[in-house]
């Protein structure tokens, strides 16, 4: 361990645990909320700015592209300028850009400020996660990650309903709702977070940055528009070829560079690679529920966005409880057992949602959502903790950047693939229903085809969740093998 890392570790025990953790929690929440807050209220901006959906869509697309493109460079920026400085700078950027979004005079100004907001939000997620492992005691890090992880899902749970309600009153407030939390987190961070310890200065891997940026842009554009372009589009194949080529070149460059933008050699650590794989699979499947359940409730059951948000509140409470329990039980049961149990619950509940029907009751949806979130809380946080604990503290910035970057790419891929599956099956179901049930009427056929297409998307998600269970069992076997023989990998906390 170098001297800078040693000094940082010495000061970990003297920091107030909960004040520091809550500061990082607030920063993460403020960074995640803008990402999901406009999903429901997006159509309203068509009337506000008197423009078309193709233009308004860039409010989300521009943000997502900026969020995904900045994540790879977060590790370098933290090493170069310090985690505390980047945390404060990101929070300040989110606060200022949020104010500018609320003051936007036309749709193009709003898109520009949303892109700036995306850059800052994309930085604060990996920076805040890395700071948990750089500032807090190692024995309490699993609990800290469970609290930090909840900030991500809390934004996903409350963002759409709050923004939908605010848009009915004053759309400017959508961008100002997190302003108090952002200012409070910035002040607390300036007071509580330890000053940055300067380590050896690294040069910027410009070739890796260029390849990561272009590749991320191509992949995010591909999955964000796959359902609209189709597999035969020149744009689809162009983005696929550019994204694939840049990814291959990026791996080649990073493995040959002495000071890489992202340390891909971390994948040589089995625990890190397997835990990250589980985390990506679970994130992939998680978005199916976040995306399709609100669509079912709004389009089939006729609920408003605010009512959908209220229906999600019990599930959010269960997620909170499960997340805290997974943090408390991490050292007792180990990540493998928690991941396997949570993945099994997630598999059963996701498969249950593939049996939705027009007659499904709201109480049933609420109960199964709550159980599903228990599985998410038990599995997702231990997977992140196991991945981060498997690497030395000096590599926590690279590990955090890798986790957040790949999660963003996989999340975009999940939404694109699920949407493509949905629309493909929608056309199939509509054709069959028109042929066999034409007497039922067009509206009945639309609702039935819509529901069956959502069922197919959940069935696809179930198959993906099933892949996480054998990976969790492999983690357990590797732990047992490590306990029986000599340690060949970087020490990890799997107990």
N, C-alpha and C positions, 0 to 999 in steps of 0.2 A: 504494500500500500504506500502511495506517495505521501509526502509530508502534508500537502493540502488536505487530502482525504483524511489523514490521521487527525489533524486539528479539528476538522469538521465533526468527526465521530466523537472526539472527546467532549465537544460541547453539546451533544445530543441530549444527554441526561439532565442538563441544567435548564432546558427550555420548558416552559409550561405546556403540558401535552394538549389539553383540551383547547385553550385559547389559540395555539398555533394551528391545530387541526381544524377548528371551526373557521379560521381565517382562510385556510386552503380550500375548505368546503365551500365557503361563500364565493371565493374566486372561481372555482370550478362551476358552480351553479350559474353564476353571472355569465360565464363563457358558454354554457350549454343552452341556456334559455333561448337566446336569439336563433339558435339553429332549428328549433322545433316550433317556435311561437307562431310562425306564419302559415303552417301547413293547412290549417282550417280556414283562416281568414284571407287567404290569397285571392279568391275570386272577388272579394269585396273591393280590392284595389283597381279592378277593371273599371268600375263605376266611379271611384274616387278620382282617378287620373284620366278617365275617358280614353282608354286604350284597349288593346286586345290581349287575350290570354298569352299569346306568343311572346309579347314584350313583358308582361307582368311576371311570367314564369322566371325571368332572370333575377327577380328579387331573391328567389331561393337558389337558382342555379349558380348565380355569381357568387353568392355566399358560400355554397358548398364547394365550388372549385377553389376559392381562396383558402377555405378551411383545410382542404385536403392537400393543397400544394405547399403550405407553410410548415406542416407538421415535420417533414424530414429534416428541416434546418434547425428545429428547436434544440436538438442536442448540441449542435455547434454553438448556437447563440448563448445557451446556458453556460457552456464551457468558456466561451470567449468573454462574456460580459457578467456572468454570475446569475444564479437562479433567482435570488431575491430581486435583483435589478430587472430581470425579464418579467417576473411576476408582477411587479409594480407597473412596469411599462405597458404590459398587456392589459392590465386592469384600467389604466388611464386611457389607453386606446379604445377599449370597449366602451367606456363611459362617454368619451368625446364623440365617438362615431354614433353611439345611440342617440345622443342629443342632436347630432346633425341629421340622422335619419328622421327624427321627429319634425325637423324644420325643412324637410325636402319640399321644394317648390314644384317639381314635376317628377315623372316616373324615372327619367334618366338620372336625375340627382339621387333619388332613392337607391337605384341600382348601384351607383358608384359608392355611396356611403355604406351600403350593405357589403360590398366587396371589401372595403377597409375593415368593417366590423368582423368579417369572416377571417381576415388575416390575424387579427388580435385574438379572436376566440380560438383559432386553431393553434395558437402558441400557448395559451394559458392551460389547456388540458394536459399536455405532456409535461410542461414545466411544473405545474402543481403536483402531479403524481410523482415526479422525480424528487421534489423537495420533501415529500413524506419520507423517502429513504435516505435523504441527506440531512434531515434535521431532527427526526423523531427516533426514540429508542427502538432498537431492532426487535425486541420482544413484543412491542406493542404495535408494530407496523401492520400486521394483518387486520387488527381492529381498525386502525387508521384508514386502511384501504377500503374496508367495508363502509365506513362513513363517507369517504370520498366518492366511492362508486354510487352511493345513493344520490349524490348531487346530480349525477348524470341522468338517472331515471326520474328523479323528481322534476327536472326540467321537462322531460318527455311527458310526464303524467299531467302536469298542471299547465304547461305552456299553451297548448291548443285551446283549451277551454277558457283560460283567462284572456287570451288575445281575441278569441271570438266574441266574448262578452264586451271587452273594451272597444272593439271596432263598432259595435252598435251605438256607443256613446261618443267616443272621440278617438279616431285612429291614431292620433299622435301619442296617446298614452301607452300604446302597445310597446313603443320603444323606450319609454321612460319608466316602466314599472320596476325594472331592476336597478334603477339609478341609485336609490338609497343603499341597497346592498353592495353595489360596486364601490361607492364612496367609503362606506364603513369598512369593507374588506381592504381597500387601499390604505386607509389610515392604520388599521390593525396590522397589516403587513409591514408597514414602515416602522411600527413600534416593536412588534414581536419577533419578526423573522430575523435570524442572525445575519450579520453583515457577511457579504461574500468574501471567501478566502481565495485569493488569486492563485491559480495553478499555472502550469506551463501553457503559454499561448500557442494555440494551434492555427495553422493556416486553413483557409476555406477551401474545401474540395469543390472547386468550381465546375469541373466536369461532372461529378456526381450530382451536384445541385441542378445543373442544366438537364441531365437525363431524368432525374427524379421529378422535376417540375413538368417537363414535356410529357413524360410517361403518365404521371398522375392526371394531368389535364386530359390526355387522350382517353384514359380508362374511365374517368369520371363522366366525360362527355358521352362515351359509349353507353355506359349503363344508365345514365340519366335520360337518354333518348332512344334506347333500344326498342321500346314498345311503339314509339312513333315512327322510327326509321324502318324497322323490320330487318330481317337477316339478309335481304337481297340488296340493301342500299349500299351505294358507294361510300357514304359517310360511315356506315357501320364497319365495313371492312377496312376503310382507311384508318379509323381510330383503333381498330383491333391490331392492325399491322404496326402502326406507330407505337402504340402502347406496349405491344409484345417485344418489338425491337429495342425500345428504350429500356424496358425491364431487363432484358438479357444483357445489354451493354452496361447497365447500372450495376448488375451483380458482378460482372467481369471487372469493371473499374474499381468497385469498392473492395474486392478481394485482393487487388493488386496495389492499392494505395496504402501508404504508411499511416496517413491520418484521414481515414474515410469520413464522409458525411454521416453515414450510419454504419455501425460495426456489425456487418452481417455474419461475422464469425461467431456471434452469440448463438446462432442457430446450431452450432456444433455442440452446444450444451443441451443434452436431451431433455432435461426438465424444463428449461426455458422454451424450447421448440414445441414440446408436447403441450405445455400449459398455454402457450400462445395459440396453438392450434385449437384447443378446446375453447378458449376465449373467443376466437374468431367465429367458430361454428355457432356458439351460443348467441353471439351478437347478431349473426346472420339470421338465426331463427327468431330472435327477440323482435326484430323489426316486422315480422309477419303479423304478430299480434298488435303491435303499435299502429300498423298501417291499415290492416284489413278489418279489424273489429270495429273501429270508428266508421269505416265505410259501410259495413253491414248495418250498424245501428242507425246511421243517418239515411242511407239510400233505401234500405229495406224496411226498417222499423219506424222511420220517420222522425227520429229524435233530432233536436237541435245540437249544435256543437257544445253549447253550455251544458245541456243535459247529459251528453256523452261524457263530458269532463266530470260531472257529479257521479256518474256510474263507475268511473275509473277510480274514485277516491278510496273505496274499500281495498281494491287491489293495490293501490299505492301504500296503504297502511300495512298490508301483508308484506309487501316488498321491503318496507322499512324494517319490520320485525325480523324477517328472514335474513336480511343483510347484516343486521347487528348480531344475530345468533351465529351466523357463519364466521363473523370476526371473532366472537367469543370462543367458538368451538374449534377454531383453526388449529391451535396447538394441541388440543385434546384428541381430535379425531383425524387430523391431517387433511390436506386438500383433496387427496384422491377419493376418500369416502364421501366428503361433502359434494364434490363435483359429480360423482356417480349418482348419488341420491337426488341431487337437484336436477341432473340431466334426465333421470328416469321420470321424475314428476313432470318436467317440461315436455318430455316425449308423450306421456299419457294425455296431458291436457291439450297439447297441440293437435294430437290425433283426434281428441274429442271435438275440437273446433272444426275439424274437417267433416263433421256431421251436423253443421248448422242447417236450419231450415226456416222457412218463412213463419213457421209456427213456434219457433224457439222463443222462450220467455226471457224477459229482461233479468229476472232473478237468476235464471240458469246461467246467463252470460256473465253476470256479476260474480257468481260463486266460482265458476271455472276460471275466470280471469284472476281472481284472488289466489286460487290454488296454483295457477300457472306462475304467478309472480313469486310465490314461495319457492318454487323450483329455480326461478331466475336468481333470486337473492341468495339461495344456498350454493349455487354453482358458479356464477359469474365472478363474484368477488374473490373466492379462493383461487380461481384460475389466474386472475391477475396477480394476486399476492404470491403464488407459487412461481410465476414467471419472473417477477421482480426480485424475489428472494434468491433466485438461482444465480444471479449475477453479482459481482462485487460492487460495492458502493460507487467506485470510480466510474463504472459503466452504467449507472442508473439513468443518466440522461439519455444515452443511446438506447437503452432498453425501453424507456418510457416513450421516446420518439417513435421507435419501431412499432410498439403496441398501438399507439394512437393513430399513426399513419395507416397501418394495415387495417385497423378497425374502420377508419373512415372509408378506405377503398372497398372493403368488404360490405360495409353498410350501404354504400352507393350501389354496389353490385347486387346486394340483396333486394333493394327496392326495384332496381331495373329488372332483375330476373323474375321476381314475384309479379310485377306489373305485366311483364311479357306473358308469363304463364296465365295470368288472369284474363288478359284480352284474347289470347289464343283460344282458351277454353270457352270464353264468352261467345265467340262466333260459332263454335261447335255446338254448344248447348242451345243457342237461339235457333240454329238451323233444325236441330232435332225436335225442339219443342214446337216450332212452327209447323213441322210436318205431322206431328202426332196430336197436338193440343191447340190447334188454331181456334177452336171454338171458345177457348178460355179468354181470349182477348189479348191485345198487344201488351197492356200494362202487366197482366199476370205473367205473361211469358218473359217480359223484361226482368221482373223481380225474381222469378224462379231461376232464370239463367244467371243473373247476378249472384244469387246465393250459391248456386252450384259451382260457379267459377271461383268464388272465395273458398269453398270447400276444397277444391282441387289445389289451390295455392297452399292451404294449410297441410294438405296431404304431402305435398312436395317439401314443405318445411319439416314435417315429421321425419322424413327420410334423412334430412340433414342433421337433425338433433340426435338421431340414433348413432351417428358417427362419433359423438362426444363420449359415449359410454365406454367403448373399448380403449379410447385414449386415456380416460381416467383410470381404467384398470391397469394399463401399461405403466402409468405413473406410480401406482401402488406396488407393482412388481419391481420396478426399478428401485423404489425406496427399500423394499425388502432385500434386494440383491446388494444394494449399497451397504446395508447394515450387516450383511453376512461376510463381505469381502472388503478389500482395500478400496478406498475412495479414489476414483479416477477423474472425477469432475470437480468443478468449482463447488465448494460447500454450499448446501442449500438447507432451508428450514422446511422439512416435510413432516415434522412430528407435531 
